[in-house]
Amino acid sequence: MPATVLQPARAEPPAFLSIGHITRDVLPDGSFALGGTVTFATLTVERLGLPAALVTCASADICQQLPSLLPGIGLAVRMAARTTTFENRYQDGFRIQYLRARSEPLEIEDVPLPWRAAPIVLLAPLAQELTPEIVALFPRSEGRILAATPQGWLRRWDSDGRVWPTPWEAAEQVLPHLDALILSHDDLLPFANGSRAEAEAILRRWSQLVPLLVATAGREGATLFRKGLAQHFPAYPAREVDPTGAGDVFAAAFLVQLARSGDPAAAVDFANCVASFSVEDVGTRGIPSPTQVEKRLAQRRGSEAG
């Protein structure tokens, strides 16, 4: 059975469509929080004023809660036996991640026909739930931005559920179909012997295959790659409380501003600003309003002018 529209989008097609698994994230006290790139990204887009929708797969109990947890967001959900569940443990300052449950892979048929014309589409896998063939659903066309956050293609897990890095075997198959790739610089360190220089070499190579590539580095800011050429943008000062989802918030904000302005450099700076708010509160509570963003952007412009 393909996904069912639990909640219609505010517009058809929505301005922004994200595809990937919603997650249950296990918190230190044993409770759960709703997570996943699709969650953070669509909430960000809605907060910035555009109609957003997502396609996912989850268990019945989560499906029942989604309309109230994500009000106003279009929801196409395939019912499954389980919801993808992650648990993070910290040891000596390092994160060890476990995949405690995995929902079913998503299929092309899960994407509602009217939503396939969305002008901004974000492929957001978290646990290998999207096949490379998904890009064929969104052929390149004027006025559309097809982007991906590939972290779910860079993960594998063992019999105990412990998550390990794995090479993105389909990178050269997928990248030529995308308009933008957004990822964390740290996602590539396991494949670069922990060397940032080697990780940057991978980024430069990939940037020859996709028009825009953005690598985030937390408080170090973000780097925009265009055909191997790199341009760095500093982060905005922030009082970090919870970095969860900041990269997803960045990706959504970048795509919104790119669609609005057509200026990749301005979009990276805008996304840095939006993401700086997201780390200042727990979970999705830090996602800012346009007024907050404009005020912080103006403060930086003022300081640079002074």
C-alpha positions as a printed NumPy array, in Angstrom:
array([[  0.   ,   0.   ,   0.   ],
       [  1.422,   3.427,  -0.943],
       [  1.523,   6.269,   1.531],
       [ -1.772,   7.845,   2.615],
       [ -2.189,  11.609,   2.856],
       [ -2.954,  12.114,   6.549],
       [ -2.882,  15.884,   6.292],
       [ -3.111,  17.865,   3.046],
       [ -0.475,  20.455,   2.239],
       [ -1.43 ,  24.134,   2.519],
       [ -0.807,  24.379,  -1.225],
       [ -0.638,  21.852,  -4.033],
       [  2.024,  21.303,  -4.931],
       [  3.711,  22.401,  -1.69 ],
       [  6.568,  24.862,  -2.071],
       [  8.851,  22.393,  -0.294],
       [  8.765,  18.59 ,  -0.179],
       [ 11.034,  16.399,   1.947],
       [ 11.267,  12.613,   1.682],
       [ 12.751,  10.299,   4.322],
       [ 12.109,   8.57 ,   7.631],
       [ 10.715,  10.411,  10.609],
       [ 12.464,   9.056,  13.705],
       [ 11.91 ,   8.375,  17.358],
       [ 15.04 ,   9.603,  19.11 ],
       [ 15.72 ,   7.982,  22.476],
       [ 16.576,  10.599,  25.107],
       [ 18.909,   9.977,  28.097],
       [ 15.952,   9.554,  30.466],
       [ 14.428,   6.852,  28.238],
       [ 11.73 ,   9.07 ,  26.744],
       [ 11.416,   9.82 ,  23.042],
       [ 11.488,  12.906,  20.845],
       [ 10.279,  13.197,  17.277],
       [ 13.291,  13.604,  15.009],
       [ 14.605,  13.089,  11.506],
       [ 15.683,  15.475,   8.789],
       [ 12.168,  15.632,   7.334],
       [ 10.841,  16.822,  10.697],
       [ 13.361,  19.614,  11.242],
       [ 13.431,  20.662,   7.579],
       [  9.676,  20.967,   7.022],
       [  9.156,  22.779,  10.336],
       [ 11.879,  25.241,   9.33 ],
       [ 10.29 ,  25.914,   5.953],
       [  6.857,  26.424,   7.519],
       [  8.356,  28.787,  10.109],
       [  9.967,  30.754,   7.258],
       [  6.585,  31.151,   5.612],
       [  6.386,  28.559,   2.832],
       [  3.948,  25.615,   2.539],
       [  5.818,  22.366,   3.259],
       [  5.058,  18.669,   3.07 ],
       [  6.82 ,  15.402,   3.822],
       [  6.652,  11.771,   2.779],
       [  7.594,   9.168,   5.373],
       [  6.894,   5.766,   6.87 ],
       [  6.057,   5.152,  10.529],
       [  4.181,   2.971,  12.999],
       [  0.487,   3.489,  13.715],
       [  1.013,   5.224,  17.067],
       [  3.335,   7.819,  15.523],
       [  1.024,   8.288,  12.524],
       [ -1.835,   9.165,  14.87 ],
       [  0.274,  11.843,  16.566],
       [  1.827,  13.459,  13.497],
       [ -1.026,  15.842,  12.544],
       [ -0.901,  17.445,  16.001],
       [  2.906,  17.357,  16.24 ],
       [  3.353,  18.866,  12.758],
       [  0.355,  21.187,  12.304],
       [  0.015,  22.764,   8.895],
       [  2.512,  20.444,   7.253],
       [  1.367,  18.13 ,   4.47 ],
       [  1.773,  14.513,   5.568],
       [  1.9  ,  11.466,   3.29 ],
       [  2.664,   8.467,   5.493],
       [  2.842,   4.752,   4.832],
       [  1.82 ,   2.735,   7.867],
       [  4.523,   0.321,   9.032],
       [  5.177,  -2.069,  11.883],
       [  7.815,   0.209,  13.4  ],
       [  9.252,   3.701,  13.349],
       [ 12.959,   4.219,  12.712],
       [ 14.505,   4.698,  16.165],
       [ 17.968,   5.999,  17.055],
       [ 19.755,   6.046,  20.399],
       [ 22.915,   8.044,  21.038],
       [ 25.357,   7.126,  23.778],
       [ 28.337,   9.249,  24.735],
       [ 31.629,   7.772,  25.897],
       [ 34.798,   9.793,  26.548],
       [ 33.367,  12.648,  24.523],
       [ 32.53 ,  10.485,  21.505],
       [ 29.053,   9.652,  20.244],
       [ 28.126,   6.029,  19.676],
       [ 24.881,   5.697,  17.746],
       [ 22.522,   2.736,  17.645],
       [ 19.681,   1.994,  15.252],
       [ 17.083,   0.395,  17.531],
       [ 14.374,  -0.024,  14.898],
       [ 14.05 ,   0.662,  11.194],
       [ 10.896,   1.368,   9.253],
       [ 10.322,   0.149,   5.723],
       [ 12.112,   1.675,   2.722],
       [ 10.189,   4.359,   0.867],
       [  9.052,   3.783,  -2.69 ],
       [  8.358,   6.092,  -5.623],
       [  4.657,   5.239,  -5.285],
       [  4.617,   6.801,  -1.807],
       [  5.001,  10.317,  -3.229],
       [  1.544,  11.769,  -4.048],
       [  1.251,  12.742,  -7.712],
       [  0.373,  16.425,  -7.096],
       [  3.362,  16.815,  -4.758],
       [  5.864,  15.653,  -7.378],
       [  5.746,  19.123,  -8.936],
       [  7.07 ,  20.806,  -5.768],
       [  9.63 ,  23.487,  -6.727],
       [ 11.979,  22.528,  -3.855],
       [ 12.567,  18.836,  -3.097],
       [ 14.884,  17.509,  -0.391],
       [ 15.862,  13.827,  -0.363],
       [ 16.628,  13.146,   3.295],
       [ 17.533,   9.505,   3.983],
       [ 18.56 ,   8.471,   7.503],
       [ 18.813,   4.67 ,   7.283],
       [ 19.263,   3.703,   3.622],
       [ 15.504,   4.071,   3.079],
       [ 15.785,   5.765,  -0.323],
       [ 17.221,   4.048,  -3.385],
       [ 19.247,   6.045,  -5.922],
       [ 16.393,   5.642,  -8.407],
       [ 14.298,   8.167,  -6.436],
       [ 16.043,  10.973,  -8.352],
       [ 14.278,   9.858, -11.54 ],
       [ 11.004,  11.057, -10.028],
       [ 12.212,  14.658, -10.17 ],
       [ 13.804,  15.353, -13.573],
       [ 15.759,  18.593, -13.789],
       [ 13.553,  21.469, -14.891],
       [ 13.602,  25.246, -14.78 ],
       [ 12.311,  26.546, -11.467],
       [ 13.006,  23.343,  -9.517],
       [ 15.712,  22.668,  -6.961],
       [ 16.408,  19.008,  -6.203],
       [ 18.703,  18.586,  -3.215],
       [ 19.868,  15.839,  -0.869],
       [ 21.318,  15.462,   2.61 ],
       [ 23.141,  12.12 ,   2.222],
       [ 23.82 ,  11.083,   5.825],
       [ 21.471,   8.101,   5.548],
       [ 23.468,   6.867,   2.542],
       [ 26.668,   7.083,   4.589],
       [ 25.487,   4.711,   7.351],
       [ 25.404,   0.992,   7.931],
       [ 24.672,  -0.931,  11.129],
       [ 25.726,  -4.241,  12.617],
       [ 23.664,  -7.007,  14.245],
       [ 23.611,  -5.067,  17.536],
       [ 22.313,  -1.976,  15.756],
       [ 25.516,  -0.01 ,  16.217],
       [ 25.846,   2.52 ,  13.408],
       [ 29.06 ,   2.679,  11.388],
       [ 30.131,   4.799,   8.436],
       [ 29.92 ,   3.29 ,   4.983],
       [ 31.009,   4.733,   1.621],
       [ 28.309,   6.255,  -0.558],
       [ 28.592,   3.82 ,  -3.43 ],
       [ 25.931,   5.538,  -5.534],
       [ 27.392,   9.065,  -5.246],
       [ 28.44 ,   9.264,  -8.894],
       [ 25.041,   7.932,  -9.94 ],
       [ 23.01 ,  10.4  ,  -7.862],
       [ 25.027,  13.638,  -7.847],
       [ 24.632,  14.552, -11.557],
       [ 20.853,  14.603, -11.047],
       [ 20.95 ,  16.973,  -8.065],
       [ 21.089,  20.757,  -7.985],
       [ 22.553,  20.829,  -4.478],
       [ 24.142,  18.511,  -1.924],
       [ 24.263,  19.574,   1.732],
       [ 26.18 ,  17.606,   4.341],
       [ 28.331,  17.904,   7.428],
       [ 32.086,  18.052,   6.946],
       [ 32.341,  15.489,   9.75 ],
       [ 30.246,  12.968,   7.787],
       [ 33.25 ,  12.407,   5.53 ],
       [ 36.015,  12.235,   8.146],
       [ 35.695,   8.429,   8.583],
       [ 36.514,   8.031,   4.887],
       [ 39.423,  10.462,   5.059],
       [ 41.456,   8.922,   7.891],
       [ 40.144,  11.674,  10.143],
       [ 41.886,  14.293,   7.992],
       [ 39.937,  17.441,   7.181],
       [ 42.218,  18.009,   4.188],
       [ 41.347,  14.576,   2.768],
       [ 37.652,  15.149,   3.5  ],
       [ 37.849,  18.436,   1.616],
       [ 39.407,  16.622,  -1.322],
       [ 36.35 ,  14.339,  -1.464],
       [ 34.081,  17.375,  -1.32 ],
       [ 35.951,  19.063,  -4.155],
       [ 35.698,  15.904,  -6.251],
       [ 31.968,  15.572,  -5.617],
       [ 31.48 ,  19.258,  -6.379],
       [ 32.561,  18.555,  -9.953],
       [ 29.424,  16.399, -10.292],
       [ 26.787,  18.668,  -8.718],
       [ 26.265,  22.414,  -9.314],
       [ 26.241,  23.364,  -5.605],
       [ 27.742,  21.552,  -2.631],
       [ 27.63 ,  22.929,   0.91 ],
       [ 29.607,  21.406,   3.789],
       [ 28.692,  22.549,   7.293],
       [ 31.091,  22.537,  10.229],
       [ 29.067,  23.677,  13.228],
       [ 30.557,  26.682,  14.984],
       [ 33.192,  26.881,  12.222],
       [ 30.533,  27.895,   9.702],
       [ 29.984,  26.433,   6.251],
       [ 31.802,  26.14 ,   2.934],
       [ 30.205,  26.475,  -0.477],
       [ 31.824,  24.47 ,  -3.284],
       [ 31.216,  25.263,  -6.945],
       [ 33.14 ,  23.142,  -9.446],
       [ 35.924,  22.556,  -6.943],
       [ 36.222,  26.182,  -5.846],
       [ 35.556,  26.769,  -2.147],
       [ 34.1  ,  29.835,  -0.426],
       [ 33.894,  29.887,   3.374],
       [ 31.175,  31.607,   5.428],
       [ 31.581,  32.156,   9.18 ],
       [ 28.966,  30.959,  11.635],
       [ 26.84 ,  33.374,  13.645],
       [ 27.569,  33.55 ,  17.389],
       [ 25.184,  31.36 ,  19.368],
       [ 24.719,  30.068,  22.904],
       [ 24.626,  26.341,  22.236],
       [ 22.075,  24.322,  24.174],
       [ 21.231,  21.483,  21.78 ],
       [ 22.843,  20.995,  18.341],
       [ 20.357,  18.287,  17.32 ],
       [ 18.893,  18.975,  13.895],
       [ 20.965,  22.089,  13.234],
       [ 22.274,  20.672,   9.959],
       [ 18.73 ,  19.881,   8.835],
       [ 17.573,  23.39 ,   9.718],
       [ 20.547,  24.759,   7.765],
       [ 19.693,  22.67 ,   4.704],
       [ 16.076,  23.801,   4.635],
       [ 16.956,  27.468,   5.161],
       [ 19.61 ,  27.311,   2.439],
       [ 17.146,  25.892,  -0.076],
       [ 14.421,  28.407,   0.791],
       [ 16.76 ,  31.354,   0.362],
       [ 18.34 ,  29.882,  -2.771],
       [ 14.889,  29.584,  -4.337],
       [ 14.009,  33.139,  -3.309],
       [ 17.229,  34.899,  -4.278],
       [ 19.011,  32.649,  -6.764],
       [ 22.234,  33.599,  -4.937],
       [ 24.04 ,  30.559,  -3.404],
       [ 26.408,  32.713,  -1.332],
       [ 23.572,  34.719,   0.204],
       [ 21.723,  31.458,   0.839],
       [ 24.646,  29.992,   2.825],
       [ 24.908,  33.115,   4.984],
       [ 21.144,  33.077,   5.564],
       [ 21.247,  29.389,   6.497],
       [ 24.115,  29.98 ,   8.93 ],
       [ 21.975,  32.609,  10.618],
       [ 18.86 ,  30.408,  10.85 ],
       [ 20.893,  27.448,  12.149],
       [ 22.461,  29.622,  14.854],
       [ 19.031,  29.995,  16.456],
       [ 18.27 ,  26.272,  16.239],
       [ 21.091,  25.312,  18.631],
       [ 19.918,  27.78 ,  21.292],
       [ 16.974,  25.67 ,  22.452],
       [ 16.034,  21.999,  22.701],
       [ 14.872,  20.089,  19.627],
       [ 12.683,  22.017,  17.213],
       [ 11.907,  24.804,  19.704],
       [ 14.881,  26.848,  18.52 ],
       [ 13.725,  27.174,  14.899],
       [ 13.33 ,  30.949,  14.441],
       [ 10.749,  33.213,  12.873],
       [ 11.588,  35.41 ,   9.859],
       [ 11.589,  38.46 ,  12.166],
       [ 14.225,  36.92 ,  14.434],
       [ 16.36 ,  35.988,  11.442],
       [ 16.158,  39.421,   9.86 ],
       [ 17.144,  41.074,  13.13 ],
       [ 20.263,  38.901,  13.497],
       [ 21.199,  39.405,   9.841],
       [ 20.859,  43.154,  10.294],
       [ 23.054,  43.047,  13.396],
       [ 25.843,  41.398,  11.42 ],
       [ 25.466,  43.814,   8.533],
       [ 25.663,  46.667,  11.017],
       [ 28.785,  45.299,  12.689],
       [ 30.484,  44.747,   9.333],
       [ 29.59 ,  48.263,   8.191],
       [ 30.959,  49.693,  11.444]])
